[in-house]
Amino acid sequence: MFESLQIRDFRWLWLASMGSFMAMNMQMITRGWLVLRLADDSPLALAFVMMTFSVPMTVVSPLAGALADRIPRKRLVMLSQAGNGLFTLALAALDLSGIVTFWMVLVIGVMNGTMAAFQMPSRQAMIADVVPETKLMNAISLNNSGMNISRIVGPALAGVLIIFIDTAGVFFIVGGVYMVSVAAIMRVEGGQIVVDRPRTSVFSDIGEGLRYVAVDPLRRGLIIMAIIPELFGFSFFVLLPAWAREALDVQSDGLGMLLTFMGVGALAGTLILASLNNLSRRGLVVLVSCVLWGVGLTFSSQVTSYILAVPLLLFVGLASALFMSLSVTLIQLHSAPEMRGRMMSIRMMTLGFMPVTSVPFGAVAERIGTPDALLISGALLVIATAVFALTNPGFRKIA
């Protein structure tokens, strides 16, 4: 289960990734709580804030992916991670001074999303730079397990800290964690060599990456399956603070614990995947896990008891983590080394589809309530996945 951690470079990359995800998860709950305070508990406001973070993924990711295949990936990760830390510290200072406004949160959200767009394709592609292909699924699963450990610790820690040091204090801590992650990535020796290939313009590289996906049914199917949960599954993560307040009447510490339980389920899912070295029919597992994600979302949206919510959120976390880890693994396995940066950037571009439905779901939530809006979201996730499976029978056979 932990064989990839025997590789020195991967250990430092894993630690750096976990630090980055820890900061991101602490920032997510803290930013959500700040927005609820600034916007009178509006679920639509939460959706707009998420839009500012995810839209840059679509706009900037193609450029980031092309750069990840042209210049050392380690350098891109370090610079973008440091940028995220500085912007978070700026938000902390604005919050502490009492002059922070909703539009300021939106602007800094755009900057954080832009830095993440530069960082994520390179970080994911670096895994293949430092581990052999035979250990790639194990390494990606362990990398995602680090993310899920941070989902367990980060939200609960942030939720409790908000009570004692308010959102501004937590933002200062988050900025510091980003900088610690930069120090860890500096210890990685891999990710500094660029594949030797003919020199073309950046825009030509972007076009080549898009054609690389478009002409191949397998790679095209993997990207389409990445888009479906962005449209209908991630609305739950966006609207969770509003749902928790509306359906369960929780405070920041209770919200943090809900996210922690979801992280426990996600950690279990990634560790299960890390232990399966010879998993066959991976395409079928991707489809089944996405359907289970939708089913879990549908049922959890309607509970009004904290006790009942916990096992359902564990289930949602497990199913979504299985899907995301295996999806990334298949994309990397079916990409040439010189194309991995651009393939991962296209995968990151799918995050830009999140606002396409998250903002409408936020508007629907204000009219009919967040639980019923999430019920519709979960049902659509199941239906869309089933339609894709029926119209793409070959996807189920991907090994």
NUKEBA-405530 format. One line per field, with one value per residue (C-alpha): x, y, z; chain; residue in one letter. Coordinates in Angstrom, 1 decimal, always signed. Layout:
N
c1	X / ...
c2	Y / ...
c3	Z / ...
chain	A / ...
res	A / ...
END
This chain:
399
c1	+0.0 / +2.8 / +5.5 / +5.9 / +6.8 / +10.1 / +11.2 / +12.8 / +11.6 / +8.0 / +8.1 / +9.0 / +6.4 / +3.8 / +4.6 / +4.5 / +1.2 / -0.3 / +0.8 / -0.8 / -4.0 / -4.1 / -3.9 / -6.5 / -9.0 / -8.5 / -8.9 / -12.1 / -14.0 / -12.6 / -13.5 / -17.0 / -17.6 / -16.4 / -18.7 / -21.7 / -20.9 / -20.5 / -23.5 / -26.1 / -25.9 / -26.5 / -25.9 / -25.7 / -22.8 / -20.9 / -21.4 / -20.1 / -17.0 / -16.4 / -16.8 / -14.0 / -11.7 / -12.7 / -13.1 / -9.4 / -8.8 / -10.4 / -8.8 / -5.3 / -4.9 / -4.1 / -1.2 / -0.1 / -0.1 / +1.9 / +4.4 / +4.6 / +5.9 / +8.3 / +10.0 / +10.8 / +7.6 / +9.2 / +9.8 / +6.2 / +4.9 / +7.2 / +6.3 / +2.5 / +2.5 / +4.3 / +1.8 / -1.1 / +0.5 / +1.0 / -2.6 / -3.9 / -1.9 / -3.3 / -6.8 / -5.9 / -4.7 / -7.9 / -10.0 / -8.0 / -8.3 / -12.1 / -12.2 / -12.7 / -15.7 / -17.4 / -15.9 / -12.4 / -13.0 / -14.0 / -10.9 / -8.5 / -10.5 / -9.6 / -5.9 / -5.9 / -7.6 / -5.0 / -2.1 / -3.8 / -4.2 / -0.5 / +0.4 / -1.9 / -0.9 / +2.8 / +2.3 / +0.3 / +2.7 / +5.7 / +4.4 / +5.2 / +8.6 / +9.7 / +8.1 / +8.2 / +5.0 / +4.4 / +3.9 / +1.9 / -1.5 / -0.1 / +1.7 / -1.4 / -3.6 / -1.1 / -0.9 / -4.7 / -4.6 / -2.4 / -5.1 / -7.7 / -5.7 / -5.8 / -9.5 / -9.8 / -7.6 / -7.9 / -11.6 / -12.0 / -8.9 / -10.1 / -13.6 / -12.3 / -9.7 / -12.3 / -14.0 / -10.8 / -8.9 / -11.6 / -11.3 / -8.4 / -6.2 / -6.9 / -6.0 / -2.6 / -2.0 / -3.1 / -0.6 / +2.2 / +1.3 / +1.5 / +5.1 / +6.0 / +4.8 / +7.1 / +10.1 / +9.1 / +8.9 / +12.4 / +13.7 / +12.4 / +15.2 / +13.0 / +10.6 / +13.5 / +14.2 / +12.1 / +11.5 / +13.6 / +11.3 / +11.0 / +10.4 / +7.1 / +5.0 / +3.0 / -0.2 / +0.9 / +1.5 / -1.9 / -3.5 / -1.5 / -2.7 / -6.4 / -6.0 / -4.3 / -7.5 / -10.0 / -8.6 / -8.5 / -11.8 / -10.3 / -8.7 / -11.8 / -14.0 / -11.7 / -12.1 / -15.9 / -16.2 / -14.1 / -16.6 / -19.8 / -19.1 / -17.9 / -21.3 / -23.4 / -21.3 / -19.2 / -22.2 / -22.4 / -18.9 / -19.8 / -23.1 / -22.1 / -21.8 / -25.3 / -26.7 / -25.2 / -26.6 / -30.0 / -30.6 / -28.5 / -28.2 / -24.5 / -21.8 / -18.2 / -16.9 / -19.8 / -19.2 / -15.6 / -16.4 / -18.8 / -16.0 / -13.7 / -16.0 / -16.2 / -12.4 / -12.2 / -14.3 / -12.1 / -9.0 / -10.4 / -11.2 / -7.7 / -6.0 / -8.2 / -7.1 / -3.5 / -3.5 / -4.9 / -1.9 / -3.7 / -7.1 / -8.8 / -11.7 / -10.7 / -13.1 / -16.0 / -14.9 / -14.8 / -18.4 / -19.7 / -18.0 / -19.5 / -23.0 / -22.5 / -21.3 / -24.6 / -26.7 / -24.9 / -25.4 / -29.1 / -29.7 / -27.4 / -29.1 / -32.4 / -31.2 / -31.9 / -30.0 / -26.3 / -26.0 / -27.5 / -25.5 / -22.1 / -22.3 / -23.7 / -20.9 / -18.4 / -19.9 / -19.9 / -16.2 / -15.3 / -17.1 / -15.8 / -12.2 / -12.3 / -13.5 / -11.0 / -8.0 / -8.7 / -9.7 / -6.3 / -4.4 / -6.0 / -5.4 / -1.7 / -1.3 / -2.8 / -0.7 / +2.8 / +5.4 / +5.8 / +2.0 / +1.3 / +1.5 / -1.0 / -3.3 / -3.4 / -4.1 / -7.1 / -8.2 / -7.9 / -9.8 / -12.9 / -13.0 / -14.2 / -17.4 / -18.3 / -19.9 / -22.0 / -24.3 / -23.0 / -24.3 / -27.7 / -27.9 / -27.1 / -29.9 / -32.3 / -31.2 / -32.3 / -35.8 / -36.5 / -33.9 / -30.4 / -31.4 / -33.8 / -31.3 / -28.7 / -31.2 / -31.7 / -27.9 / -27.3 / -30.1 / -28.6 / -25.2 / -26.6 / -28.5 / -25.6 / -23.2 / -25.7 / -26.2 / -22.5 / -22.0 / -24.8 / -23.4 / -19.8 / -19.7 / -16.0 / -15.2 / -16.2 / -13.4 / -10.5 / -7.9
c2	+0.0 / +2.4 / +1.3 / +4.6 / +6.3 / +4.4 / +6.8 / +9.9 / +12.4 / +11.1 / +11.4 / +15.1 / +15.6 / +13.9 / +16.1 / +19.2 / +18.2 / +17.4 / +20.8 / +22.5 / +20.6 / +21.3 / +25.0 / +24.7 / +22.8 / +25.2 / +28.1 / +26.6 / +26.4 / +29.7 / +31.5 / +30.0 / +31.1 / +34.6 / +34.8 / +33.6 / +36.5 / +39.1 / +37.9 / +37.0 / +33.2 / +33.3 / +30.0 / +31.9 / +34.0 / +30.8 / +29.7 / +33.0 / +32.7 / +29.1 / +30.5 / +33.0 / +30.1 / +27.6 / +29.8 / +30.6 / +26.9 / +26.9 / +30.1 / +29.6 / +25.8 / +25.5 / +27.9 / +26.2 / +22.8 / +24.1 / +25.6 / +22.4 / +20.6 / +23.4 / +24.5 / +22.7 / +21.7 / +22.0 / +25.7 / +26.3 / +24.6 / +26.6 / +30.0 / +29.4 / +28.0 / +31.0 / +33.2 / +31.5 / +32.1 / +35.8 / +36.3 / +34.4 / +36.6 / +39.7 / +38.4 / +37.8 / +41.4 / +42.8 / +40.6 / +41.6 / +45.3 / +45.0 / +46.5 / +43.2 / +43.1 / +40.5 / +41.8 / +41.7 / +38.0 / +37.5 / +39.2 / +37.2 / +34.1 / +34.8 / +35.1 / +31.9 / +30.1 / +31.4 / +30.2 / +26.8 / +26.5 / +27.0 / +24.6 / +21.6 / +20.3 / +20.5 / +18.9 / +16.0 / +15.5 / +15.5 / +12.2 / +10.5 / +12.2 / +10.7 / +7.2 / +4.4 / +3.7 / +0.4 / +2.3 / +5.2 / +4.2 / +3.5 / +6.9 / +8.9 / +7.1 / +7.9 / +11.5 / +11.8 / +10.1 / +12.9 / +15.3 / +13.4 / +13.4 / +17.1 / +17.0 / +15.2 / +17.5 / +20.8 / +21.6 / +20.5 / +22.4 / +25.5 / +25.3 / +25.2 / +27.9 / +30.3 / +30.3 / +31.3 / +33.5 / +34.4 / +34.0 / +36.4 / +34.4 / +31.2 / +32.9 / +33.9 / +30.3 / +29.1 / +31.5 / +30.1 / +26.5 / +27.4 / +28.7 / +25.4 / +23.5 / +25.6 / +24.6 / +20.9 / +21.1 / +22.6 / +19.3 / +17.4 / +16.7 / +15.5 / +17.5 / +19.7 / +18.1 / +19.0 / +16.4 / +17.2 / +18.0 / +20.4 / +24.0 / +25.5 / +28.4 / +28.1 / +28.5 / +25.6 / +23.5 / +24.3 / +23.3 / +20.1 / +19.2 / +19.7 / +17.7 / +14.9 / +14.5 / +15.1 / +12.5 / +9.6 / +8.1 / +6.8 / +10.1 / +12.0 / +9.7 / +10.2 / +14.0 / +13.8 / +11.6 / +14.2 / +16.9 / +15.1 / +15.3 / +18.9 / +19.7 / +17.8 / +16.4 / +19.3 / +21.5 / +19.6 / +20.8 / +24.3 / +24.5 / +22.4 / +25.4 / +26.6 / +23.1 / +22.5 / +25.7 / +25.2 / +21.5 / +20.8 / +24.2 / +23.8 / +26.4 / +26.6 / +23.7 / +21.5 / +22.3 / +21.5 / +18.1 / +17.3 / +18.0 / +15.9 / +12.9 / +13.3 / +13.3 / +10.1 / +8.4 / +9.8 / +8.6 / +5.1 / +5.2 / +6.3 / +3.7 / +1.0 / +2.0 / +2.2 / -1.4 / -2.7 / -3.2 / -5.4 / -3.7 / -4.7 / -3.0 / +0.4 / +2.2 / +0.2 / +1.2 / +4.9 / +4.6 / +2.8 / +5.1 / +8.1 / +6.6 / +5.8 / +9.4 / +10.6 / +8.2 / +9.2 / +12.9 / +12.3 / +10.7 / +12.9 / +16.1 / +15.1 / +14.3 / +16.6 / +14.7 / +15.2 / +11.6 / +10.4 / +12.8 / +11.4 / +7.9 / +9.4 / +11.9 / +9.1 / +7.3 / +10.4 / +11.0 / +7.4 / +7.2 / +10.6 / +9.8 / +6.5 / +8.3 / +11.2 / +9.1 / +6.5 / +9.2 / +10.9 / +7.6 / +6.6 / +10.0 / +9.8 / +6.2 / +6.9 / +10.0 / +10.2 / +11.7 / +14.9 / +15.4 / +14.8 / +18.4 / +19.4 / +16.4 / +17.3 / +20.9 / +19.8 / +17.8 / +20.9 / +22.9 / +20.8 / +22.5 / +25.6 / +23.7 / +23.8 / +27.3 / +26.2 / +24.4 / +25.5 / +29.1 / +27.9 / +25.4 / +28.2 / +30.3 / +27.3 / +26.8 / +30.3 / +29.5 / +26.0 / +25.4 / +24.0 / +20.3 / +20.1 / +21.8 / +19.2 / +16.4 / +17.5 / +17.7 / +14.1 / +12.7 / +14.4 / +13.0 / +9.5 / +10.1 / +11.7 / +8.9 / +6.3 / +8.0 / +8.2 / +4.5 / +3.4 / +5.6 / +4.6 / +0.9 / +0.6 / +2.8 / +0.0 / -2.1 / +0.3 / -1.5
c3	+0.0 / +0.8 / -1.6 / -3.5 / -0.2 / -0.3 / -3.1 / -1.6 / -4.1 / -3.9 / -0.1 / -0.3 / -3.1 / -1.0 / +2.0 / -0.1 / -1.6 / +1.8 / +3.0 / +0.0 / +0.4 / +4.1 / +3.4 / +0.7 / +2.9 / +5.8 / +3.5 / +2.0 / +5.2 / +6.5 / +3.3 / +3.3 / +6.8 / +6.0 / +3.0 / +5.0 / +7.4 / +4.7 / +2.6 / +5.2 / +4.8 / +1.1 / -0.8 / -4.1 / -2.7 / -1.9 / -5.5 / -6.8 / -4.6 / -5.9 / -9.5 / -9.0 / -8.0 / -10.7 / -13.8 / -13.9 / -14.1 / -17.5 / -18.7 / -17.4 / -17.4 / -21.1 / -20.7 / -17.5 / -19.1 / -22.1 / -19.7 / -17.7 / -20.8 / -21.6 / -18.4 / -15.2 / -13.4 / -10.0 / -10.6 / -11.6 / -8.5 / -6.2 / -7.7 / -7.8 / -4.3 / -3.0 / -4.8 / -3.1 / +0.2 / -0.4 / -1.6 / +1.4 / +3.7 / +2.0 / +2.7 / +6.3 / +6.6 / +5.1 / +7.3 / +10.4 / +9.6 / +9.3 / +5.8 / +3.9 / +1.6 / -0.5 / -3.7 / -2.2 / -1.4 / -5.1 / -6.4 / -4.2 / -5.1 / -8.8 / -7.9 / -5.8 / -8.6 / -11.1 / -8.9 / -8.5 / -12.3 / -12.7 / -9.9 / -10.3 / -13.8 / -12.9 / -9.5 / -10.9 / -13.8 / -11.4 / -9.9 / -13.2 / -13.2 / -9.8 / -9.8 / -12.4 / -14.4 / -12.6 / -9.4 / -10.8 / -9.6 / -6.1 / -6.1 / -7.3 / -4.8 / -2.0 / -3.2 / -3.0 / +0.4 / +1.6 / +0.3 / +2.1 / +5.4 / +5.0 / +4.5 / +7.8 / +9.8 / +8.0 / +8.2 / +11.8 / +12.8 / +10.9 / +12.3 / +15.9 / +15.3 / +13.9 / +17.3 / +19.1 / +16.6 / +14.1 / +10.3 / +10.0 / +12.3 / +10.4 / +7.1 / +8.6 / +9.5 / +6.0 / +4.4 / +6.6 / +5.6 / +2.0 / +2.6 / +4.4 / +1.4 / -0.8 / +1.4 / +1.0 / -2.8 / -2.8 / -1.5 / -4.6 / -7.1 / -9.9 / -12.1 / -13.3 / -16.7 / -19.8 / -22.4 / -25.5 / -28.4 / -31.3 / -30.2 / -31.1 / -29.9 / -26.6 / -28.6 / -30.9 / -27.8 / -26.5 / -29.8 / -29.9 / -26.5 / -27.4 / -30.6 / -28.6 / -26.6 / -29.4 / -31.8 / -29.4 / -28.1 / -24.9 / -23.8 / -25.0 / -22.9 / -19.8 / -20.1 / -20.6 / -17.5 / -15.6 / -16.6 / -15.5 / -11.7 / -12.1 / -13.4 / -10.9 / -8.1 / -6.8 / -6.2 / -2.8 / -1.8 / -2.9 / -1.0 / +2.0 / +4.4 / +3.5 / +3.7 / +7.1 / +8.4 / +6.8 / +7.4 / +10.5 / +12.2 / +12.9 / +13.7 / +12.3 / +14.5 / +13.4 / +9.8 / +10.1 / +11.6 / +8.7 / +6.2 / +8.4 / +8.2 / +4.4 / +4.4 / +6.5 / +3.8 / +1.0 / +2.8 / +3.0 / -0.7 / -1.7 / +0.5 / -0.8 / -4.3 / -3.3 / -2.2 / -5.5 / -7.7 / -10.3 / -10.6 / -13.9 / -15.6 / -14.2 / -16.5 / -15.0 / -11.5 / -12.5 / -13.7 / -10.7 / -8.2 / -10.0 / -9.8 / -6.1 / -5.5 / -7.0 / -4.9 / -1.7 / -2.5 / -3.2 / +0.2 / +2.3 / +1.0 / +2.7 / +6.2 / +9.1 / +11.7 / +12.4 / +13.4 / +10.1 / +8.1 / +9.2 / +7.6 / +4.4 / +4.2 / +4.8 / +1.8 / -0.4 / +0.5 / -0.3 / -3.7 / -4.8 / -3.9 / -5.7 / -8.8 / -8.7 / -8.0 / -10.6 / -13.2 / -12.8 / -12.9 / -16.2 / -17.7 / -16.8 / -17.9 / -21.3 / -21.9 / -23.5 / -21.1 / -23.2 / -23.1 / -19.4 / -18.4 / -21.1 / -20.4 / -16.7 / -17.6 / -19.7 / -16.7 / -14.6 / -17.2 / -16.3 / -13.0 / -14.9 / -15.6 / -11.9 / -12.0 / -15.0 / -12.6 / -9.1 / -9.6 / -11.0 / -8.1 / -5.7 / -7.2 / -7.0 / -3.4 / -2.5 / -4.0 / -2.9 / -0.2 / -0.4 / +0.5 / -2.5 / -4.8 / -3.8 / -4.3 / -7.9 / -8.3 / -7.1 / -9.3 / -12.4 / -11.6 / -11.6 / -14.8 / -16.7 / -15.8 / -16.8 / -20.2 / -20.8 / -19.9 / -22.3 / -25.2 / -24.6 / -24.0 / -24.7 / -21.6 / -19.3 / -20.7 / -20.0 / -18.0
chain	A / A / A / A / A / A / A / A / A / A / A / A / A / A / A / A / A / A / A / A / A / A / A / A / A / A / A / A / A / A / A / A / A / A / A / A / A / A / A / A / A / A / A / A / A / A / A / A / A / A / A / A / A / A / A / A / A / A / A / A / A / A / A / A / A / A / A / A / A / A / A / A / A / A / A / A / A / A / A / A / A / A / A / A / A / A / A / A / A / A / A / A / A / A / A / A / A / A / A / A / A / A / A / A / A / A / A / A / A / A / A / A / A / A / A / A / A / A / A / A / A / A / A / A / A / A / A / A / A / A / A / A / A / A / A / A / A / A / A / A / A / A / A / A / A / A / A / A / A / A / A / A / A / A / A / A / A / A / A / A / A / A / A / A / A / A / A / A / A / A / A / A / A / A / A / A / A / A / A / A / A / A / A / A / A / A / A / A / A / A / A / A / A / A / A / A / A / A / A / A / A / A / A / A / A / A / A / A / A / A / A / A / A / A / A / A / A / A / A / A / A / A / A / A / A / A / A / A / A / A / A / A / A / A / A / A / A / A / A / A / A / A / A / A / A / A / A / A / A / A / A / A / A / A / A / A / A / A / A / A / A / A / A / A / A / A / A / A / A / A / A / A / A / A / A / A / A / A / A / A / A / A / A / A / A / A / A / A / A / A / A / A / A / A / A / A / A / A / A / A / A / A / A / A / A / A / A / A / A / A / A / A / A / A / A / A / A / A / A / A / A / A / A / A / A / A / A / A / A / A / A / A / A / A / A / A / A / A / A / A / A / A / A / A / A / A / A / A / A / A / A / A / A / A / A / A / A / A / A / A / A / A / A / A / A / A / A / A / A / A / A / A / A / A / A / A / A / A / A / A / A / A / A / A / A / A / A / A / A / A / A / A / A / A / A / A / A / A / A
res	M / F / E / S / L / Q / I / R / D / F / R / W / L / W / L / A / S / M / G / S / F / M / A / M / N / M / Q / M / I / T / R / G / W / L / V / L / R / L / A / D / D / S / P / L / A / L / A / F / V / M / M / T / F / S / V / P / M / T / V / V / S / P / L / A / G / A / L / A / D / R / I / P / R / K / R / L / V / M / L / S / Q / A / G / N / G / L / F / T / L / A / L / A / A / L / D / L / S / G / I / V / T / F / W / M / V / L / V / I / G / V / M / N / G / T / M / A / A / F / Q / M / P / S / R / Q / A / M / I / A / D / V / V / P / E / T / K / L / M / N / A / I / S / L / N / N / S / G / M / N / I / S / R / I / V / G / P / A / L / A / G / V / L / I / I / F / I / D / T / A / G / V / F / F / I / V / G / G / V / Y / M / V / S / V / A / A / I / M / R / V / E / G / G / Q / I / V / V / D / R / P / R / T / S / V / F / S / D / I / G / E / G / L / R / Y / V / A / V / D / P / L / R / R / G / L / I / I / M / A / I / I / P / E / L / F / G / F / S / F / F / V / L / L / P / A / W / A / R / E / A / L / D / V / Q / S / D / G / L / G / M / L / L / T / F / M / G / V / G / A / L / A / G / T / L / I / L / A / S / L / N / N / L / S / R / R / G / L / V / V / L / V / S / C / V / L / W / G / V / G / L / T / F / S / S / Q / V / T / S / Y / I / L / A / V / P / L / L / L / F / V / G / L / A / S / A / L / F / M / S / L / S / V / T / L / I / Q / L / H / S / A / P / E / M / R / G / R / M / M / S / I / R / M / M / T / L / G / F / M / P / V / T / S / V / P / F / G / A / V / A / E / R / I / G / T / P / D / A / L / L / I / S / G / A / L / L / V / I / A / T / A / V / F / A / L / T / N / P / G / F / R / K / I / A
END
